[in-house]
């Protein structure tokens, strides 16, 4: 079981602050003078050890994206956006290449349905001691209708989503040219929060390494379909061709 499941420490979990649920709660990421176990800093971006390591047999870090508690990835200025993505990828890949872990996951939660507890913009980089996440990822997870492509970096909407309904993919062409990669991620997040055909206030951003390539997947979050919860059967909506054109009209017209 330890090779396929992570154990969640409920004792630590009960102590975690939740500024998404409790709007009056003070934000721990805003009190920068009280932050401890800082690993790296680049301006307002900080990487530090997670103060509440709820996942056993892992090494958990938090990447604070900005000193603006009300900031959001979908509206960052281009220079900060690219600096953030570069910073995150650099530390994720360094942890991955250290060979201290079976694998390292890098992801972001945003909104009440994303699984997050702190509203202040942040990501997480977690080293998994016993689980290799790549075993549960396949190339078809990133296949889709191309929305836009620039310098070999491809932005698409999934035709074979991992969980179901809408998922956006970005395949990186050149690690030294993160402009298109970063902008496509931002556009997907902005579309979900502002122009989606249904109200959506939550999303996840996941990064993957597969067969020598780097991918990002941006997933709008709703109540998870019971067909996936009960049977692991993803569903594909019948309007992804329309959505591809809608995104093009909004952002590339």
C-alpha positions as a Markdown table, in Angstrom:
| # | Residue | x | y | z |
|---|---|---|---|---|
| 1 | Unk | 0.0 | 0.0 | 0.0 |
| 2 | Unk | 2.9 | 2.4 | 0.7 |
| 3 | Unk | 3.9 | 2.3 | -2.9 |
| 4 | Unk | 0.6 | 3.6 | -4.2 |
| 5 | Unk | -1.0 | 5.6 | -1.4 |
| 6 | Unk | 0.2 | 8.6 | 0.6 |
| 7 | Unk | -0.6 | 8.7 | 4.4 |
| 8 | Unk | -2.1 | 11.9 | 5.6 |
| 9 | Unk | -1.3 | 12.9 | 9.2 |
| 10 | Unk | -4.6 | 14.1 | 10.6 |
| 11 | Unk | -3.0 | 15.4 | 13.8 |
| 12 | Unk | -1.0 | 17.9 | 11.8 |
| 13 | Unk | -3.9 | 18.5 | 9.4 |
| 14 | Unk | -6.1 | 19.8 | 12.3 |
| 15 | Unk | -3.5 | 22.5 | 13.1 |
| 16 | Unk | -3.3 | 23.9 | 9.6 |
| 17 | Unk | -4.6 | 27.5 | 9.2 |
| 18 | Unk | -7.4 | 27.8 | 6.7 |
| 19 | Unk | -7.7 | 31.4 | 5.3 |
| 20 | Unk | -10.0 | 30.2 | 2.4 |
| 21 | Unk | -12.7 | 29.0 | 4.9 |
| 22 | Unk | -12.0 | 31.7 | 7.5 |
| 23 | Unk | -11.7 | 35.1 | 5.9 |
| 24 | Unk | -10.9 | 36.8 | 9.3 |
| 25 | Unk | -7.9 | 34.5 | 9.9 |
| 26 | Unk | -4.5 | 36.2 | 9.6 |
| 27 | Unk | -2.4 | 35.1 | 6.6 |
| 28 | Unk | 0.8 | 33.3 | 7.6 |
| 29 | Unk | 2.4 | 34.1 | 4.3 |
| 30 | Unk | 1.9 | 37.8 | 4.8 |
| 31 | Unk | 3.8 | 37.8 | 8.1 |
| 32 | Unk | 7.2 | 37.4 | 6.3 |
| 33 | Unk | 9.3 | 38.3 | 9.3 |
| 34 | Unk | 7.9 | 35.2 | 11.0 |
| 35 | Unk | 8.7 | 32.8 | 8.2 |
| 36 | Unk | 11.2 | 30.0 | 9.0 |
| 37 | Unk | 13.1 | 27.3 | 7.2 |
| 38 | Unk | 13.5 | 29.5 | 4.1 |
| 39 | Unk | 15.3 | 27.7 | 1.3 |
| 40 | Unk | 15.5 | 30.3 | -1.5 |
| 41 | Unk | 14.3 | 33.8 | -2.3 |
| 42 | Unk | 14.0 | 35.8 | -5.5 |
| 43 | Unk | 12.4 | 39.2 | -4.7 |
| 44 | Unk | 8.9 | 38.6 | -3.5 |
| 45 | Unk | 9.1 | 34.9 | -4.3 |
| 46 | Unk | 10.0 | 32.6 | -1.4 |
| 47 | Unk | 10.6 | 28.8 | -1.2 |
| 48 | Unk | 10.5 | 27.3 | 2.3 |
| 49 | Unk | 9.8 | 24.1 | 4.2 |
| 50 | Unk | 6.2 | 23.4 | 4.8 |
| 51 | Unk | 5.4 | 24.2 | 8.5 |
| 52 | Unk | 2.6 | 21.6 | 8.4 |
| 53 | Unk | 4.0 | 18.5 | 6.6 |
| 54 | Unk | 0.7 | 16.5 | 6.6 |
| 55 | Unk | 2.0 | 13.9 | 4.1 |
| 56 | Unk | 4.1 | 11.2 | 5.6 |
| 57 | Unk | 7.2 | 9.9 | 3.9 |
| 58 | Unk | 7.6 | 13.0 | 1.9 |
| 59 | Unk | 9.6 | 16.3 | 1.9 |
| 60 | Unk | 7.2 | 19.2 | 1.6 |
| 61 | Unk | 8.0 | 22.7 | 0.5 |
| 62 | Unk | 5.8 | 25.8 | -0.2 |
| 63 | Unk | 6.5 | 28.3 | -2.9 |
| 64 | Unk | 5.0 | 31.7 | -1.9 |
| 65 | Unk | 4.4 | 33.4 | -5.3 |
| 66 | Unk | 4.2 | 37.0 | -4.3 |
| 67 | Unk | 4.0 | 39.4 | -1.3 |
| 68 | Unk | 0.5 | 40.5 | -2.5 |
| 69 | Unk | -2.1 | 38.4 | -0.7 |
| 70 | Unk | -4.7 | 39.4 | -3.2 |
| 71 | Unk | -2.5 | 38.6 | -6.2 |
| 72 | Unk | -3.3 | 35.8 | -8.6 |
| 73 | Unk | -1.3 | 34.0 | -11.3 |
| 74 | Unk | -3.9 | 34.8 | -13.9 |
| 75 | Unk | -3.2 | 38.6 | -13.6 |
| 76 | Unk | 0.6 | 38.7 | -12.8 |
| 77 | Unk | 2.7 | 41.2 | -14.9 |
| 78 | Unk | 4.6 | 39.3 | -17.5 |
| 79 | Unk | 8.0 | 39.8 | -15.9 |
| 80 | Unk | 6.8 | 38.4 | -12.5 |
| 81 | Unk | 4.9 | 35.6 | -14.2 |
| 82 | Unk | 8.0 | 34.3 | -16.1 |
| 83 | Unk | 10.3 | 34.8 | -13.1 |
| 84 | Unk | 7.9 | 32.7 | -11.0 |
| 85 | Unk | 7.6 | 29.9 | -13.5 |
| 86 | Unk | 11.4 | 29.8 | -13.9 |
| 87 | Unk | 11.9 | 29.8 | -10.2 |
| 88 | Unk | 9.5 | 27.0 | -9.6 |
| 89 | Unk | 10.7 | 24.8 | -12.5 |
| 90 | Unk | 14.4 | 25.3 | -11.4 |
| 91 | Unk | 13.8 | 24.1 | -7.8 |
| 92 | Unk | 11.4 | 21.3 | -8.9 |
| 93 | Unk | 14.0 | 20.0 | -11.4 |
| 94 | Unk | 16.8 | 20.4 | -8.9 |
| 95 | Unk | 14.9 | 18.3 | -6.4 |
| 96 | Unk | 14.0 | 15.7 | -9.1 |
| 97 | Unk | 17.6 | 15.4 | -10.2 |
| 98 | Unk | 19.0 | 15.1 | -6.7 |
| 99 | Unk | 17.9 | 11.4 | -6.7 |
| 100 | Unk | 16.8 | 11.7 | -3.1 |
| 101 | Unk | 13.2 | 10.9 | -3.9 |
| 102 | Unk | 11.3 | 8.4 | -6.1 |
| 103 | Unk | 9.7 | 11.4 | -7.7 |
| 104 | Unk | 8.9 | 15.1 | -7.1 |
| 105 | Unk | 5.5 | 16.7 | -7.7 |
| 106 | Unk | 5.0 | 20.4 | -8.4 |
| 107 | Unk | 1.5 | 21.9 | -8.3 |
| 108 | Unk | -0.8 | 24.8 | -7.4 |
| 109 | Unk | -4.2 | 25.0 | -5.8 |
| 110 | Unk | -6.5 | 28.1 | -6.3 |
| 111 | Unk | -9.9 | 28.5 | -4.8 |
| 112 | Unk | -12.2 | 26.7 | -2.4 |
| 113 | Unk | -12.7 | 23.6 | -4.6 |
| 114 | Unk | -9.0 | 23.1 | -5.4 |
| 115 | Unk | -8.0 | 21.3 | -2.2 |
| 116 | Unk | -6.1 | 24.3 | -0.8 |
| 117 | Unk | -6.4 | 26.0 | 2.6 |
| 118 | Unk | -4.4 | 29.2 | 2.3 |
| 119 | Unk | -5.8 | 31.9 | 0.0 |
| 120 | Unk | -2.4 | 33.7 | -0.4 |
| 121 | Unk | -1.0 | 32.7 | -3.9 |
| 122 | Unk | 1.4 | 29.7 | -3.5 |
| 123 | Unk | 2.5 | 26.5 | -5.0 |
| 124 | Unk | 3.9 | 23.3 | -3.5 |
| 125 | Unk | 6.9 | 21.2 | -4.4 |
| 126 | Unk | 6.9 | 17.8 | -2.7 |
| 127 | Unk | 9.5 | 15.0 | -2.8 |
| 128 | Unk | 7.8 | 11.5 | -2.6 |
| 129 | Unk | 10.0 | 8.9 | -1.0 |
| 130 | Unk | 8.1 | 5.8 | -2.2 |
| 131 | Unk | 5.8 | 6.8 | -5.0 |
| 132 | Unk | 6.8 | 7.4 | -8.6 |
| 133 | Unk | 4.0 | 9.7 | -10.0 |
| 134 | Unk | 5.1 | 9.1 | -13.6 |
| 135 | Unk | 3.8 | 5.5 | -13.3 |
| 136 | Unk | 0.3 | 7.0 | -13.3 |
| 137 | Unk | 0.9 | 9.4 | -16.2 |
| 138 | Unk | 0.7 | 8.6 | -19.9 |
| 139 | Unk | 1.2 | 10.5 | -23.1 |
| 140 | Unk | -2.5 | 10.5 | -24.0 |
| 141 | Unk | -3.1 | 12.6 | -20.9 |
| 142 | Unk | -1.7 | 15.6 | -22.9 |
| 143 | Unk | -3.2 | 14.9 | -26.3 |
| 144 | Unk | -5.7 | 17.5 | -27.4 |
| 145 | Unk | -6.9 | 20.1 | -29.9 |
| 146 | Unk | -4.2 | 22.8 | -30.4 |
| 147 | Unk | -5.4 | 26.2 | -29.3 |
| 148 | Unk | -2.1 | 28.0 | -30.1 |
| 149 | Unk | 1.5 | 27.2 | -30.7 |
| 150 | Unk | 4.6 | 29.4 | -30.7 |
| 151 | Unk | 8.3 | 28.5 | -31.0 |
| 152 | Unk | 7.3 | 24.8 | -30.6 |
| 153 | Unk | 5.5 | 25.3 | -27.3 |
| 154 | Unk | 1.9 | 24.0 | -27.6 |
| 155 | Unk | -1.3 | 25.0 | -25.8 |
| 156 | Unk | -4.1 | 22.6 | -26.1 |
| 157 | Unk | -7.5 | 21.4 | -24.7 |
| 158 | Unk | -7.6 | 17.7 | -23.7 |
| 159 | Unk | -9.4 | 15.2 | -25.9 |
| 160 | Unk | -8.6 | 12.4 | -23.3 |
| 161 | Unk | -8.7 | 14.2 | -19.9 |
| 162 | Unk | -7.4 | 12.4 | -16.8 |
| 163 | Unk | -10.4 | 13.1 | -14.6 |
| 164 | Unk | -13.0 | 14.4 | -17.0 |
| 165 | Unk | -14.5 | 17.3 | -18.8 |
| 166 | Unk | -12.1 | 20.3 | -19.3 |
| 167 | Unk | -8.3 | 20.2 | -19.0 |
| 168 | Unk | -5.8 | 22.5 | -20.6 |
| 169 | Unk | -2.3 | 21.3 | -21.5 |
| 170 | Unk | 0.9 | 23.2 | -22.3 |
| 171 | Unk | 3.9 | 21.3 | -23.6 |
| 172 | Unk | 7.3 | 23.1 | -23.2 |
| 173 | Unk | 9.6 | 23.2 | -26.2 |
| 174 | Unk | 12.7 | 24.9 | -24.7 |
| 175 | Unk | 13.5 | 25.2 | -21.0 |
| 176 | Unk | 15.5 | 28.4 | -21.8 |
| 177 | Unk | 12.5 | 30.0 | -23.5 |
| 178 | Unk | 9.7 | 30.1 | -20.9 |
| 179 | Unk | 7.7 | 33.1 | -22.3 |
| 180 | Unk | 5.1 | 31.2 | -24.3 |
| 181 | Unk | 4.9 | 28.4 | -21.7 |
| 182 | Unk | 4.2 | 30.9 | -18.9 |
| 183 | Unk | 1.8 | 33.0 | -20.9 |
| 184 | Unk | -0.2 | 29.9 | -22.0 |
| 185 | Unk | -0.5 | 28.8 | -18.4 |
| 186 | Unk | -1.7 | 32.3 | -17.4 |
| 187 | Unk | -4.2 | 32.4 | -20.2 |
| 188 | Unk | -5.7 | 29.1 | -19.2 |
| 189 | Unk | -6.1 | 30.3 | -15.6 |
| 190 | Unk | -7.5 | 33.6 | -16.7 |
| 191 | Unk | -10.0 | 31.9 | -19.0 |
| 192 | Unk | -11.2 | 29.6 | -16.3 |
| 193 | Unk | -11.7 | 32.4 | -13.8 |
| 194 | Unk | -13.1 | 35.0 | -16.2 |
| 195 | Unk | -14.5 | 33.7 | -19.5 |
| 196 | Unk | -15.4 | 30.1 | -18.8 |
| 197 | Unk | -19.0 | 29.2 | -20.0 |
| 198 | Unk | -19.9 | 28.2 | -16.4 |
| 199 | Unk | -18.9 | 30.0 | -13.2 |
| 200 | Unk | -15.7 | 28.7 | -11.9 |
| 201 | Unk | -13.6 | 30.1 | -9.0 |
| 202 | Unk | -11.2 | 27.2 | -8.5 |
| 203 | Unk | -8.5 | 25.5 | -10.5 |
| 204 | Unk | -5.4 | 23.4 | -10.2 |
| 205 | Unk | -2.1 | 23.7 | -12.0 |
| 206 | Unk | 0.1 | 20.6 | -12.3 |
| 207 | Unk | 3.6 | 20.1 | -13.8 |
| 208 | Unk | 4.9 | 16.8 | -15.2 |
| 209 | Unk | 8.0 | 15.3 | -16.7 |
| 210 | Unk | 7.3 | 12.5 | -19.2 |
| 211 | Unk | 9.6 | 11.0 | -21.8 |
| 212 | Unk | 12.0 | 13.9 | -21.5 |
| 213 | Unk | 9.4 | 16.6 | -22.0 |
| 214 | Unk | 7.9 | 19.0 | -19.5 |
| 215 | Unk | 4.1 | 19.6 | -19.4 |
| 216 | Unk | 1.7 | 21.8 | -17.5 |
| 217 | Unk | -1.9 | 20.9 | -17.0 |
| 218 | Unk | -4.5 | 23.4 | -15.9 |
| 219 | Unk | -7.8 | 22.0 | -14.6 |
| 220 | Unk | -10.9 | 24.0 | -13.7 |
| 221 | Unk | -12.4 | 22.5 | -10.5 |
| 222 | Unk | -16.0 | 21.7 | -9.8 |
| 223 | Unk | -17.6 | 19.0 | -7.7 |
| 224 | Unk | -15.9 | 15.8 | -9.0 |
| 225 | Unk | -18.2 | 13.7 | -11.1 |
| 226 | Unk | -19.4 | 10.6 | -9.4 |
| 227 | Unk | -18.6 | 8.5 | -12.4 |
| 228 | Unk | -14.9 | 9.2 | -11.8 |
| 229 | Unk | -15.1 | 8.9 | -8.0 |
| 230 | Unk | -16.9 | 5.5 | -8.2 |
| 231 | Unk | -15.5 | 4.0 | -11.4 |
| 232 | Unk | -12.5 | 6.1 | -12.6 |
| 233 | Unk | -14.4 | 6.8 | -15.8 |
| 234 | Unk | -13.5 | 10.3 | -17.2 |
| 235 | Unk | -16.0 | 12.1 | -19.3 |
| 236 | Unk | -15.3 | 14.3 | -22.4 |
| 237 | Unk | -17.6 | 17.2 | -23.1 |
| 238 | Unk | -19.0 | 17.7 | -26.6 |
| 239 | Unk | -18.1 | 21.3 | -26.9 |
| 240 | Unk | -14.2 | 21.3 | -26.8 |
| 241 | Unk | -14.0 | 22.4 | -30.4 |
| 242 | Unk | -16.2 | 25.4 | -29.5 |
| 243 | Unk | -14.0 | 26.2 | -26.5 |
| 244 | Unk | -10.8 | 26.0 | -28.5 |
| 245 | Unk | -12.2 | 28.7 | -30.8 |
| 246 | Unk | -13.6 | 30.7 | -27.9 |
| 247 | Unk | -10.1 | 30.9 | -26.3 |
| 248 | Unk | -8.6 | 31.9 | -29.6 |
| 249 | Unk | -11.1 | 34.7 | -30.0 |
| 250 | Unk | -10.6 | 36.0 | -26.5 |
| 251 | Unk | -6.7 | 35.8 | -26.4 |
| 252 | Unk | -5.3 | 35.3 | -29.8 |
| 253 | Unk | -7.8 | 37.2 | -32.1 |
